[in-house]
């Protein structure tokens, strides 16, 4: 049986190794802060199968490999290709892709179309901001995404207001997520600390295996975070986590005489930037009827990625490197596809904007 992936265990183990803290002491501290939990070194005893059961329960599949990383000087990038109308383009080959690292062409050494299970955290704003209306709205919207999941997908649920709370750790049982969403009744705080929630979640996903992603359901406002926007953007340059954002605040823009103003424009821009930098996408729906299509698109994006791998010829300088991913036809020209009106338009590529290179080994 695949052991359940646990945010707390992964984060605790990493800190023990990095800081040299005795495991027993750190576990005690973690339990004081978050309640009782199983120490990372202990594995829970697998449940016994009932006598006379007609068949064994199917074993959950392990999450897929990391989507972008720098290990042994190899960079992996996931890309989604669509036409101008947003329809997915499948069946492309290695020769249809070009990668530029700081403007320098790179040789693609690894290539594979990807149809891997989803490994996602749903990060939901559940706060008393604006009377709690958008918190309740996020709760119902999040429940709609569960319909897009398959039995092999991994999903976790976190909510945020003044603090970030893990409601359900990674599971393949979407009923647990549904029950947890139903239990969200009254937000505890009026604050919505979006920056802290994203920063903490990205850090906790650092060592989680799989094509990792976060689905953010939020207004985009940040009210009281200890992390700044600059700190968030810097952290996203180092992560391999794709972020998809669904903005819930369009009613602010629609329902006020002068629209949402500068504050709401900034909130929108923040969500769009988080998505763009990490190879995700941001939506700002105005009507409930748009949600099924959005959630279907998110699931399709994650299930129809191309994984491109290359060994950089650029220096290992510890700096952020700008990536450009291009898609071309068999003659090496930009790939063009006919839109609904039959007019040729360039294919659209969604991929990470860059990566942080490792530092060169000492003495080089």
HELIX and SHEET records of a PDB file:
HELIX    1   1 UNK A    7  UNK A   19  1                                  13    
HELIX    2   2 UNK A   23  UNK A   34  1                                  12    
HELIX    3   3 UNK A   94  UNK A   96  5                                   3    
HELIX    4   4 UNK A  129  UNK A  132  5                                   4    
HELIX    5   5 UNK A  133  UNK A  145  1                                  13    
HELIX    6   6 UNK A  146  UNK A  148  5                                   3    
HELIX    7   7 UNK A  174  UNK A  183  1                                  10    
HELIX    8   8 UNK A  194  UNK A  204  1                                  11    
HELIX    9   9 UNK A  229  UNK A  236  1                                   8    
HELIX   10  10 UNK A  250  UNK A  255  1                                   6    
HELIX   11  11 UNK A  261  UNK A  278  1                                  18    
HELIX   12  12 UNK A  288  UNK A  290  5                                   3    
HELIX   13  13 UNK A  291  UNK A  303  1                                  13    
SHEET    1   A 4 UNK A  70  UNK A  71  0                                        
SHEET    2   A 4 UNK A  74  UNK A  82 -1                                        
SHEET    3   A 4 UNK A 305  UNK A 310 -1                                        
SHEET    4   A 4 UNK A 108  UNK A 114 -1                                        
SHEET    1   B 3 UNK A  70  UNK A  71  0                                        
SHEET    2   B 3 UNK A  74  UNK A  82 -1                                        
SHEET    3   B 3 UNK A 348  UNK A 351 -1                                        
SHEET    1   C 4 UNK A 104  UNK A 106  0                                        
SHEET    2   C 4 UNK A  97  UNK A 101 -1                                        
SHEET    3   C 4 UNK A 320  UNK A 327 -1                                        
SHEET    4   C 4 UNK A 354  UNK A 356 -1                                        
SHEET    1   D 6 UNK A 164  UNK A 171  0                                        
SHEET    2   D 6 UNK A 154  UNK A 160 -1                                        
SHEET    3   D 6 UNK A 119  UNK A 125  1                                        
SHEET    4   D 6 UNK A 212  UNK A 218  1                                        
SHEET    5   D 6 UNK A 242  UNK A 247  1                                        
SHEET    6   D 6 UNK A 282  UNK A 283  1                                        
SHEET    1   E 2 UNK A 336  UNK A 338  0                                        
SHEET    2   E 2 UNK A 344  UNK A 346 -1                                        
END                                                                             
